[in-house]
Amino acid sequence: MRINWDLEHVYFYLVSFVSLILIIIGAVTITQTAIAYVTPINEEYNPYTVMDPNPDLIQWEEKFGPEFVEQERERFETISNENISRRLLRDLVRGIAFIAVALPVYLYHWRKIPKLDLPE
């Protein structure tokens, strides 16, 4: 079967190709989000680390006491965990949106290509 490389064929192949790439990007995003959910890595800066405490933290502890610093550490960790959860949810929704938008476009254009060669 010979492909007729007129403008209409090129358009349908190009849209199908771009849609397929978007579907792949969505699938990769969902996979990366699932992996990040299963194996969380906390790469964010934490000023409350024991190995290298922030110098300002020492001043806060002297000024307000260790109980206040402990409360703030717990609050910081809670906010940090909430932000990680929000980021994972946002990435998951983005991946699903890529697939939900690109899949119908791909299917429509890819199924229409064989019909272009039929006599009218």
C-alpha positions as CSV (number, residue, x, y, z in Angstrom):
1,M,0.0,0.0,0.0
2,R,1.4,3.3,-1.1
3,I,0.9,6.4,1.1
4,N,-0.3,9.5,-0.6
5,W,1.7,12.3,0.9
6,D,-0.7,15.1,0.3
7,L,-1.5,17.8,2.8
8,E,-4.4,15.9,4.3
9,H,-2.4,12.7,5.0
10,V,0.5,14.7,6.4
11,Y,-1.9,16.5,8.8
12,F,-3.5,13.3,10.1
13,Y,-0.2,11.5,10.5
14,L,1.3,14.5,12.3
15,V,-1.6,15.0,14.7
16,S,-1.6,11.2,15.4
17,F,2.2,11.4,16.1
18,V,1.9,14.4,18.5
19,S,-1.1,12.8,20.3
20,L,0.8,9.6,20.7
21,I,3.7,11.5,22.2
22,L,1.4,13.2,24.7
23,I,-0.1,9.8,25.7
24,I,3.4,8.5,26.3
25,I,4.3,11.6,28.4
26,G,1.1,11.1,30.4
27,A,1.9,7.4,31.0
28,V,5.5,8.3,32.1
29,T,4.2,11.0,34.4
30,I,1.7,8.6,36.0
31,T,4.5,6.0,36.4
32,Q,6.9,8.5,37.9
33,T,4.2,9.7,40.4
34,A,3.5,6.1,41.4
35,I,7.2,5.4,42.0
36,A,7.5,8.7,44.0
37,Y,4.5,7.7,46.1
38,V,5.9,4.2,46.8
39,T,9.5,5.3,47.4
40,P,9.3,8.9,48.8
41,I,12.5,10.9,48.8
42,N,12.5,14.0,50.9
43,E,14.8,16.3,49.0
44,E,13.5,19.5,50.5
45,Y,15.6,21.7,52.8
46,N,15.0,21.0,56.5
47,P,16.4,23.6,58.9
48,Y,15.8,21.3,61.8
49,T,18.3,18.6,60.8
50,V,20.5,17.4,63.6
51,M,23.7,17.1,61.5
52,D,23.8,20.7,60.5
53,P,21.4,22.9,62.4
54,N,20.6,26.3,61.0
55,P,22.5,29.0,63.1
56,D,19.2,31.0,63.3
57,L,17.6,27.9,64.9
58,I,20.1,28.0,67.8
59,Q,19.2,31.7,68.4
60,W,15.5,30.8,68.3
61,E,16.1,28.0,70.8
62,E,17.9,30.3,73.1
63,K,15.2,33.0,72.8
64,F,12.0,30.9,73.0
65,G,13.1,27.5,74.4
66,P,13.4,24.0,73.0
67,E,9.7,23.3,73.3
68,F,8.9,26.1,70.8
69,V,11.5,24.9,68.4
70,E,10.1,21.3,68.7
71,Q,6.6,22.6,67.9
72,E,7.9,24.5,64.9
73,R,9.8,21.4,63.7
74,E,6.6,19.3,63.8
75,R,4.7,22.0,62.1
76,F,7.4,22.3,59.4
77,E,7.3,18.5,58.8
78,T,3.5,18.5,58.6
79,I,3.5,21.3,56.0
80,S,6.3,19.6,54.1
81,N,4.4,16.3,54.0
82,E,1.2,18.1,52.8
83,N,3.2,19.8,50.1
84,I,4.6,16.5,48.9
85,S,1.1,15.0,48.8
86,R,-0.2,17.9,46.9
87,R,2.6,17.7,44.4
88,L,2.0,14.0,43.9
89,L,-1.7,14.5,43.3
90,R,-1.0,17.4,40.9
91,D,1.4,15.2,38.9
92,L,-1.1,12.3,38.8
93,V,-3.9,14.6,37.6
94,R,-1.6,16.1,35.0
95,G,-0.7,12.6,33.6
96,I,-4.3,11.6,33.5
97,A,-5.2,14.8,31.8
98,F,-2.5,14.2,29.1
99,I,-4.0,10.8,28.4
100,A,-7.6,11.9,28.6
101,V,-7.1,14.7,26.1
102,A,-4.7,13.0,23.7
103,L,-6.2,9.5,23.5
104,P,-9.5,10.5,21.8
105,V,-7.6,12.9,19.4
106,Y,-5.2,10.1,18.5
107,L,-7.9,7.5,18.0
108,Y,-10.0,9.8,15.8
109,H,-7.1,10.8,13.6
110,W,-5.5,7.3,13.4
111,R,-8.8,5.7,12.4
112,K,-9.5,8.3,9.8
113,I,-6.2,7.7,7.9
114,P,-7.3,4.5,6.1
115,K,-10.6,6.2,5.1
116,L,-8.7,8.9,3.3
117,D,-7.6,6.5,0.5
118,L,-11.2,5.3,-0.2
119,P,-12.8,6.6,-3.3
120,E,-15.6,9.1,-2.6
